[in-house]
Amino acid sequence: MNTTYFRLSALAAAVAVASPVSAQQTLEEVVVTSSRVEMPLRLVGTSVSVITEETIQDYGFNALADVLRTQPSVAVSNSGGQGSVTTVRIRGEEGFRTRTYIDGIDVSDASGIQIGPRFEHILSSGIGRVEILRGPQGLMYGADAGGIVNIFTTTKTDGLGGSVSAEGGRYGTQQYTGAVAGGNELGDFSLSAADYSTDGFNARTDDTVTRDDDGYDNTTVHARAGWNVSEGFRLEGVYRDVDADGEYDNCFTASFSRSEDCDSEFDQSAWRVSAKIDSEILSHSLSYNFSDTERAFFTEGQPGFATEGELQRIEYLANYKISDNWAAIAGIDLLSEELDDGSVKRDRDQDGYYAELQGQVTKGLYLTGGLRYDDNEDFGSHSTYRASAAYLIPLQGSELKLKATYGTGFRAPSLSELAYNEGPFAFPPATDNALQEEESEGFDIGVAWATDGGLYLEAVYFDQRVDNEIFFDQVGFSGYLQGDGEIDSSGVELITEWQIAEALTLTGNYTYNDTEDSTNDTRIRRPEHLANIGLQWNPLAERLRLGLYIRGAYDAVDVDGSSLDDYEVVNLSASYEVLQGLELYGRVENLLDEDYEETPGFNTTGAAAYAGVRYQF
């Protein structure tokens, strides 16, 4: 018997009956990520997933990437444990195509090869809500955005509250967190801090000499304050600092001999200030975002490579209510980036302007359509667009939703890609041709059905393509090459939500993802099949919360075409409210001690138990 097929079929069958929240809650959910303004999820034509603070705590994971991987079309590749390079791919696209914001701050790493988020350094503590927007979203967030992860920290607008927690577990892991938030009609504030450390495990499978553990430390501080100056006028400031240090294997000394004594440092400081004016018909917001990211690498304690990058972003957004059924959104997005690797210093500006019209055409039919114009200092001007539709059909005791989205985008070669190909380590064929911008397009079409009884079913077909993909030469290591043709990622998402009983909920999603590169080969490290199922039981008036979660990934290939491990990982979580506000919690990751690799040559966690205590006031 084909065991992979059997295991996949079992997971897919379970997905056909699953859910984290009631269908009614899903219908009434309000999201802001799709068009940067509040919209009921039921009226949105784009594909959006929402993760609440309660769900994050139920999972119990320290790393946000582990929470994200429970969602449809989200595949995560980790390279050796906490703090190791972690790639989050949405619908098969590269991780750097995913824009990530925390309280409006673009947390992209400007010091990296491609400007994108460093998910390995984003902890889950202090997060109150996550919205994931799947598919091309260049209209509102920059022409190169292939998906959005929009993160909101915990806030409190009435009264004062907070929490402290401490936990520990296998691999010498410890985490301490603290948060406080408060507010009234004059304003609000929040402050959170987390300190995470682990001794880790041996990152690489081929490190058979030292077999040393590769540890990781992360200290994150996040602050937010808002002042309601007058009715409809608000000022807000956000500050975030991440200081992380990690150990890894396979670096090189000055004499080019291999060493397993490798260290890295990551420091990112970012802040954002904004002003917003709201009225019944027109609202304006203006913001300035600055981030500085420094990375340094050491071999046997000696300095190696270091790089620093800066991002500055000025954004203006206007929302005009034309009538009860129509609104117009317009914005300006001015981006400046700077890179300094110690030998070369580069900078570049890109100015973007966009507008979208959204409204109800007729009863039940909601449309959006928008255009974006970008002027890149090095690669000229480009126009992109997006359109979406949602059509609601009321049925007896339920509602049917038909939806569709189409969008285009482009990405200019990053400063690091250009610098590498012009540097001393590049050679033909990478140096033979000048890199050009990538162009992309994508669409999805889907149907969703929600009943008053708490059942929600959704199916989505997606297809997205990138022309002239820029990629690193994995064969000759000559530098960055450009594909002659297009890469493709298409597939199907199945999402179900079903609350079986008041205290019992099933959760699930399944993704089929067929990918091809410009030579018609399967794109590397992208599972063709992804599945997540979960069972959440909250008896004793929710004082006791028990969770069982299973995720599976199947049919992925590596650079040489070899197959990666198929696997299923089982996780358990539990929490119990001993007294009001005092909670004991714990989890077991990889309960069955599955032996697998997400990135070839790198180990993953074995069975590991963690326990902690949390006090909320």
Beta strands, then each sheet from edge to edge (+ up, - down):
strand 1: 30-31
strand 2: 39-40
strand 3: 47-52
strand 4: 74-78
strand 5: 86-90
strand 6: 98-102
strand 7: 105-106
strand 8: 108-109
strand 9: 116-117
strand 10: 127-134
strand 11: 147-153
strand 12: 159-169
strand 13: 173-184
strand 14: 187-201
strand 15: 214-230
strand 16: 233-248
strand 17: 251-252
strand 18: 258-259
strand 19: 262-278
strand 20: 282-299
strand 21: 302-321
strand 22: 326-340
strand 23: 345-362
strand 24: 365-376
strand 25: 380-395
strand 26: 398-411
strand 27: 438-451
strand 28: 455-467
strand 29: 470-472
strand 30: 480-482
strand 31: 486-501
strand 32: 504-516
strand 33: 529-537
strand 34: 544-554
strand 35: 567-579
strand 36: 582-589
strand 37: 608-616
sheet 1: 1+ 2-
sheet 2: 3+ 10- 11+ 6+ 7-
sheet 3: 4+ 5-
sheet 4: 8+ 9-
sheet 5: 12+ 13- 14+ 15- 16+ 19- 20+ 21- 22+ 23- 24+ 25- 26+ 27- 28+ 31- 32+ 33- 34+ 35- 36+ 37- 12+
sheet 6: 17+ 18-
sheet 7: 29+ 30-
end
